C-alpha cells in the first residue's frame, strides 16, 4: 500500500489494490473512502477560501438589489398611503348621502 498517494492522484490509481491482506472488494471500498475524503478536503479548502474573502461581484449585485428593494418599499409605502387617504373620502361621501336622504324624509 502506498501511503504517499494523496491529492488528485488518489482518483487515478487505487493505492489499496495490491495490498495482500485485503480482498478486491475491501480494496475498492477503501479506495472509494479515500476519494470521498479527498473530495471533502477540497470542499473544505474551497469553503474556507469563499468564507474568508468576500465575493466582490456578489456584493455589487446585492447592493444593486438593496437599492431596488428600497425603491420598491418606497413605492409600496406611497401606495398604502394613497389607499389610506382615499378611504375617509369614500366613507364621508356615503355618510353625507345617507344623512341627506334621511333629512329629506325618503
C-alpha positions in Angstrom: 0.0 0.0 0.0 1.4 3.4 -1.0 0.7 5.9 1.8 2.1 8.8 -0.2 -0.8 8.7 -2.6 -3.0 11.7 -1.9 -4.4 14.7 -3.6 -5.6 14.3 -7.2 -3.5 11.1 -7.7 -6.0 9.2 -5.4 -8.6 9.5 -8.2 -6.3 7.8 -10.8 -5.0 4.7 -9.0 -6.2 2.6 -6.2 -3.4 2.6 -3.5 -5.1 -0.4 -1.8 -5.3 -2.6 -4.9 -2.1 -4.7 -4.3 -2.4 -5.0 -0.5 -2.0 -8.7 0.4 -4.5 -8.7 3.3 -7.3 -7.0 1.5 -9.8 -8.6 -0.8 -10.7 -6.9 -4.1 -13.9 -5.6 -2.6 -12.3 -4.3 0.5 -9.6 -2.5 -1.5 -12.3 -1.0 -3.7 -14.3 0.2 -0.7 -11.2 1.7 0.9 -10.4 3.5 -2.4 -13.9 5.0 -2.5 -13.5 6.2 1.1 -10.1 7.7 0.1 -11.7 9.5 -2.9 -14.5 10.7 -0.7 -12.0 12.0 1.9 -10.1 13.9 -0.8 -13.3 15.4 -2.1 -14.2 16.6 1.4 -10.7 18.1 1.9 -11.1 20.0 -1.4 -14.5 21.2 -0.4 -13.2 22.4 3.0 -10.4 24.3 1.2 -12.9 25.9 -1.2 -15.4 26.9 1.5 -12.6 28.4 3.6 -11.5 30.4 0.6 -15.0 31.6 -0.1 -15.7 32.5 3.6 -12.5 34.4 4.2 -12.7 36.8 1.3 -16.0 38.5 0.3 -17.1 37.9 -3.2 -16.9 41.4 -4.7 -19.2 40.8 -7.6 -21.8 39.3 -5.3 -21.6 42.3 -3.0 -22.1 44.7 -6.0 -25.1 42.7 -7.1 -26.5 42.6 -3.6 -26.0 46.4 -3.2 -27.9 47.0 -6.5 -30.7 44.7 -5.3 -30.8 46.6 -2.0 -31.3 49.9 -3.8 -34.1 48.4 -5.9 -35.8 46.9 -2.9 -35.6 50.4 -1.3 -37.4 51.8 -4.3 -40.0 49.1 -4.2 -40.5 49.8 -0.5 -40.9 53.5 -1.1 -43.5 52.8 -3.9 -45.3 50.4 -1.6 -45.5 52.9 1.2 -46.7 55.5 -1.2 -49.4 53.2 -2.5 -50.6 52.3 1.0 -50.6 56.0 1.9 -52.8 56.8 -1.1 -55.2 54.0 -0.2 -55.4 55.2 3.4 -56.0 58.8 2.2 -58.8 57.7 -0.2 -60.8 55.7 2.4 -62.1 58.6 4.5 -63.3 60.4 1.4 -65.3 57.5 0.3 -66.8 57.0 3.8 -67.6 60.6 4.3 -69.4 60.7 0.9 -71.6 57.7 1.8 -72.3 59.2 5.3 -73.3 62.5 3.7 -75.5 60.8 1.1 -77.3 58.8 3.9 -77.7 61.9 6.0 -79.2 63.9 3.1 -81.6 61.1 2.3 -82.9 60.9 5.9 -83.2 64.7 6.1 -85.4 64.8 3.0 -87.6 62.0 4.5 -87.1 59.5 1.8 
